[in-house]
Amino acid sequence: MNHFPQAWGRPRDDIYGHYDASFLQSSGPNQHTQSPVVTGTSVIAVKFKDGVVVAADNLASYGSLARFTDVKRLRTFNDTTVIGFGGDVSDMQYLDRVLSSLDIKESYANDGHHLNAKNLHTYLAKVLYKRRSDFNPLWNQLLVAGTDDDGKPFLSSADLLGTTFSAPTLATGFGAHLAQPLLRRIVPDEAAVGGITQEAAVAAVKECMKVLFYRDARSLDKYSIAVVTNEGIDLKEDEKLEAQSWAFAEGIRGYGTQVS
Amino acid sequence: MAALFGQDALTDNGPGYAFSQAPSSAAGGIRERSFYPYTDNGGSTLGIAGEDFTILAGDTRSTSGYNINTRYAPKVFKIGGDDSEGTNATIILSVVGFAADGQILKERLDTIVKMYRYQHGKPMSVKACAQRLSTILYGKRFFPYYVHAILGGLDEEGKGALYSYDPVGSYEREQCRAGGAAASLIMPFLDNQVNFKNQYVPESGEGHALQERPRVPLKRKETEELVRDAFTSAVERHIEVGDGLQMLVVTKDGVEEIYSPLKRD
């Protein structure tokens, strides 16, 4: 016994030789993503009576640095589905390629069958779950929006662990804290979806993007917004936040320009 | 002895240790926190077997940390049956813990039970299904499905059958079992109300002569009320439980689903 607690219970060097720390080496031939690098922040989405509204800002951060300010984090599939990506941007771009090749593969059959949002969500969730089971996760949280087999609005989430869930309103990242309560006030449950118009849904989402820009330090006032219905997708990728009011900042110590 | 355990025990020359203090970083540079492949999605489940029925219930809340993911994520599923909806199924399964593993486990068991019927031309018995589920779980002994599974159905004699599992496949047939976040709150209540633990026949004697209240099978209606009481109480005391209560009841007539709201706070 000695007085180095961190040495207690470990093999003695004079008996077992020096501890081989080589397996702790962090450089090697194949490294897995153990943490995200360039990241996108919140994605928010809400169902309405004919479809779903999704939005995400156009920023890709490198830690606290606002590194890329024109990154589109919503992608469409088949003109029926919108996928919003939060988390690692390189993994998003990988998934984007995976989806493009899936689209081509599915088009070969040319049998008039198309993958809808529900099918796509299942596919992506399985990809993510497979990668987490290989200890090589794709560091993203996705929102998949569109319509299901019956043409009803569909909105579901899948994340890097393969966890999936569905709700009338969804938000990833900071949005889960800031936007989700605001959206739930408008659409509290599945029964309320039928009473929400497209205009109301779009207005709610825009308001949430504003709140997120006010309070999320890794956000931007440039964002993409998509409305997906059975009629198709209306995707706008160069929206600017409107009617901002920073008057509230005056009253908050540390937020505004007070000096004492 | 001084040479072995001297002051220079942590230096490189002489007897000592390969690390300077504790090895917090790799020899070659930074070492990142490794990826942890599990999470806890909260929620609770409960199963009770009766004379000619079995009830499996679960709340419908899904959480991550203090966030509510959704207020409706079912934890109780029909297994087998004729189609993807589980029409005419006779076996039910509840999974609570890590939801992604639970989903995969449910899908695997469902496929196996369906394949069994296609291959053998008869539905799988609960007993066989219970053993199979254990084998599936043990198959991932060294990277387990992080779930507490409960399987329900009717046995060969038409009596309620309930099997509960640990994440690596140890299982047991029981009368009742609570699983998940509020298991520790619900299980003692069940011990008392289903198995009549700590209940005695009044004035039956003193000390060892005191007689335990004889166990009787519960009626369907009072069992449902017991389940409801268990959950409304769990909701009061556990933040990960709430939103909705989903019950699946297996009888000789098939599986009946009952949904009722719980507090959403």
Interface residues (C-beta under 8 A of the other chain):
Chain A: M1 N2 F4 Q6 A7 R10 R12 D13 D14 H18 Y19 D20 A21 S22 L24 Q25 S26 S27 H32 T33 Q34 S35 A125 Y129 R132 S133 F135 P137 S157 L161 G162 T163 T164 F165 S166 A167 L170 A176 H177 Q180 D189 E190
Chain B: L4 F5 A9 L10 P15 G16 Y17 A18 F19 Q21 A22 P23 S25 A26 A27 G28 G29 I30 R31 E32 R33 S34 F35 P37 Y38 T39 N41 S62 S64 N67 N69 T70 R71 Y72 A73 F98 A99 A100 Q103 I104 F143
